[in-house]
């Protein structure tokens, strides 16, 4: 018997210590919900005190003298009272988990739990005077009283209410927490049933201690999981916030100004910084030629740029990329060595690429290119940013194309594709008050265009103009302007005189070979402060040549009128020859 008593006391003391430690740990866990934390601390603290008082009952039971009598009475009273207090704390703890404050004020079963716990405590106090639950004999030994079973019934009623609440609202708590709460009901209930028929062992208090231990373990596990989820969620939120911030920066760059090239370059710089990659780039696809070209690139400091080496790459090399773009919305190479045998392996290897991430650029359901990052060291498993940017980037590229087309249309002659008068005036405005060095200009005017239009129609005149323009496009495509219906201008900056006059002569020879008569005025100067003055001189020379040609044409027409019959027919046939010779003589005159 003494050995059994020592074991019982030891178990109760250890339970007391563990519950006290649990209460302290929960107290220090400041991240736990404040209200839940409060009642769990109270429950663990009162359970610790309950086990301690129960141990005191065993220690001082039968202890002689006044001290023994006092300790047995106090500890016995507290055991019964604390049992109801722990029950009340548990009831409140369950209700805090299951219901809102408003629900707790209205649900009858919640209120019934409070009433039962309070009634149990009142009966404990009354029992001190009536000895309903227990009594202490003259030798300081504890004995059950006839109404001891009422204390168990009060506890059972309270636990039954909690059981019905948990079963009805079980979806409001996790499975683990539901298990721990049910253990706090089932274990004491089983222990009470056993203790009602087996006197001498404190099964109820022992089961309460076990239940509190389970509750603590599960609660801390739940708390750790919540903390992990919170940290993980915060990490994801932080990552999403970072992505959103970077995305806003990229969009801001694209819409910040009129220089799309500078905006796209800054965007690639931002992308490289986000991924900590060596390069970021844009590759555009030319469907007609079945090639792709690296049009934009940003290389980090110390990293060799590869843009010039990635021009007009055959699309056959990227068939696998295109399939992945269509199926997965990205192409990711985690390790370049896994790509051995692929047609692009050697090209990527030569660029010191070990890892690569790329997303397609889609427009109207077609892949028009892709956006890529070489050797990303951060965020390389998440393509959210690139996939989001590609929509805005595609719009920016399309806007640039539209702008380039509009600019082309505004500066190009629709009939000949030469620069038009708008571009000509822009060049003159840009060269005002500027000294031009080694500059040559030429005025070219078609002879007899009006007559061709009158005799053969404007379509024939347009063909004549197109033929002349084709000669200019073949030799000086970026220096030729159509400034009027039949007037053309050549402006060549920083060009040696011999080269300039040679090219003008080649153009005139090409025109003459097509049996077209033109008048030409040519001026070249080593240095000039006024470009317009040079153009006026060339215009004057052109008109001087044109007058000579017109005189020759008039003489030819006079000869035609002076002959008759067959002679007239012969002269008509020979007139173009005379015209051409007159044009050649007049052409030599300005030089």
Phi, psi and omega in degrees: 000312177302322178295319178296321179295316178299317179298316179299314180297317181299317180296316180295320179295315179297319175299319177300313181297316182295317179296324177295317177296318178300316178299319179295316180298317179294323177299322180281346180275081187290343181281349180287150179307132189299313183292316178297318179299319182299310184285331175291321176298314179299318181295315179292321180293312179294325176296320177297316179293323177300313180295323178295316180294324177295321176296322178296323177300316180293321183292315186264359178297118182084004179288128185286158174090176182295314179304316180297318180297316180296313183296320180295317181292315181295311183294323178295315178302314182292327178300311180293318181293314181294332176300316178290326178294315177299319177299317179296316178299319178296317178301314179296318180300316178297315182294325177297321178290322188272328192230156172282171180298322179294318178296322180294332179280342186250330183290131184290321181295329176296313179295323180298323177298319177297317183296316181296315178298318180294319179296319177300318179295321179296317179295327176297315180296315180298325182297337178295336182254333184257345182057041177291318186271318184200170173211160179247126182279181184293339179266012179066037175255135180281137177222143174291147175258167183301328182265020178303325183299335179297324178297323178289321180294320176301312179297317180298320179297317178296317179293326178296319176299314179298323180296315179296322178295315181295319181290325181285323184246034185296336180288350181274352178232160178289162180297318181297315180293323176299318178300315181294320179293320177294326177296326178290346177261312186290312183299310177297325179296315178296316180298321179295320178296320179292314184292334179296333182249348180236104184272143174121332179251142182267067182294323184297309181296322178297318179294324176299317178298315178299317180298319179294325177296314178299316180300317180296313182299312181295318180298315179294324176296314178299318180297317178297319178295317178298319179296318178297314178297321179296314179297317178297317179295318177298321177297317179293318178298316178299318179295316178296321178296319178297317178299315180298320179297313179297319180298317178299319178299316181296315179296318179300321178296319184292330184253007187288329185202187183273342182275093182295323181298315178294321179296316180293322177297317177295323177299315179296325177297318179295317180297315179300321178293320181295316181272353187052048182260161180288317182220151166228145191202164175236129177244127180250147186257133173255101185295323182297320181264354179058045177225163174233150186226135175284106186264333179222145180205142170233124180246133178294163179302131180088356181256132182288131176287141183241008185303314183294336181273356184239050178253133177053053176280129180301137182293339179301333180291339187245026180301318180295320177300313183296320177298317179293322177301316182289322184276316190248347182078010177195169170223123185233128175248103180287331182212118184298332182294339177284351182261010179303138182096345178280151185296338182265358186301308184297321179298315179291322180298319179296336179269009180060037178270125177251334180216148184210142176226130181216147175231149182284156170255113185254139177215119179056040177080004180241148175274115182258358180166196176206157178248126187226159176228129178266135176054052175292132180255345179231146173057020186288346177269000181237114182258018183303313182298311182297318181295325179287319182294325188302328179295314180290323180294319178300316178299320180294318179296319178295321178296321178296319178297317179297318179296317179297321179294316178297319178296320178298316181295325182284337183250001183243142174284126187295327183282318189251345188066006170289164171300143182263188184294327178301314178294322178299314179294322178299319178296316179298317180297322181290336182261004177296138180061022177242142178274128178261140183246134178046064185241136176237141177229153179214136174256131179232128181230138180281134177270127174077023180297320180299320180295321178297316179298319182291318185279319190243355179099163183290335177298319177295321176297320178296320178297323177297315180296317180298319179298318179295316181297323180298326177295321179290317180297329181287335187246312181228069187293329183263010183235004186253139182227139169260109187258354178202186181300314181236018183245137180229150179229139172246129177230119181234114178269147174052055180226133179300147185300313181300317180296315181300308182295328177295317181292321177297319179296320178297320178296315180296320178296320179297319178293316181297325178297337178270010180058043177243134182263128177225158173250140187228138171234126187237134176222134174227137178223146177294320179206139180210141180269349181223110178292322181299324178297318177299320181292322178295320177297316179297322178297317179298317179296321179297317180292327176297317177294321182296322178296318179298317180294320180297321177298317179298319179295322178295319177298321180296317179295324178295321176297322179297321181287339185272351182251166181234165170050235185293327179299320178299318180295320180295315180296323178299321179291326183276346186301317178301326179293316178298320178300315182296317180294323179294320179297318180294320179294318179293326180295324181286337186298312181297328181291000000 
